[in-house]
Amino acid sequence: MAETTEGAIAEALIAHFKTMALPAGVRVAYPGINFTPEPGTPHVELFVIPNTPIQRMIAFGREPERLGIFQASVFWPEGEGIVKATDLAAQIGQHFARGTKIREAGVVIWIMSDPDIAAPLQEKAWMQVPVSIRWHVYP
């Protein structure tokens, strides 16, 4: 259980991701947990990327607005094309669609815009499709 707002945000985003049904055989690399990709096995790598908090009031002692990106990068084995990787990226985007409100771990996270699904990136052994989910937490 998180002890800080920042920890609660990470916990809530990951918990919401875990409620998504993934295709059979797709593994997940959670932030800060050891993970070794298996050749030929698709996986999703998760990253919680906070941005600079916004303090809208001069008054001290008030919690700032917190915002950032939850990155879910889909990795599909090289040579299998872009369709399956892109489909999974789109499903992740739908799971975190604009207007999604995540109430978990003592915080309320708002997804204020549709996630960005990047163009597929060819890597040495993988086709990667990054999904950037912009989140916002109001005080």
Stockholm file with secondary structure:
# STOCKHOLM 1.0

chainA/1-139         MAETTEGAIAEALIAHFKTMALPAGVRVAYPGINFTPEPGTPHVELFVIPNTPIQRMIAFGREPERLGIFQASVFWPEGEGIVKATDLAAQIGQHFARGTKIREAGVVIWIMSDPDIAAPLQEKAWMQVPVSIRWHVYP
#=GR chainA/1-139 SS CCSSHHHHHHHHHHHHHHTSCCCTTCEEECTTSCCCCCTTCCEEEEEEEECCCBCCSSCTTCCCBEEEEEEEEEEEETTSCSHHHHHHHHHHHHHTCTTCEEEETTEEEEECSCCEECCCEECSSEEEEEEEEEEEECC
#=GC SS_cons         CCSSHHHHHHHHHHHHHHTSCCCTTCEEECTTSCCCCCTTCCEEEEEEEECCCBCCSSCTTCCCBEEEEEEEEEEEETTSCSHHHHHHHHHHHHHTCTTCEEEETTEEEEECSCCEECCCEECSSEEEEEEEEEEEECC
//
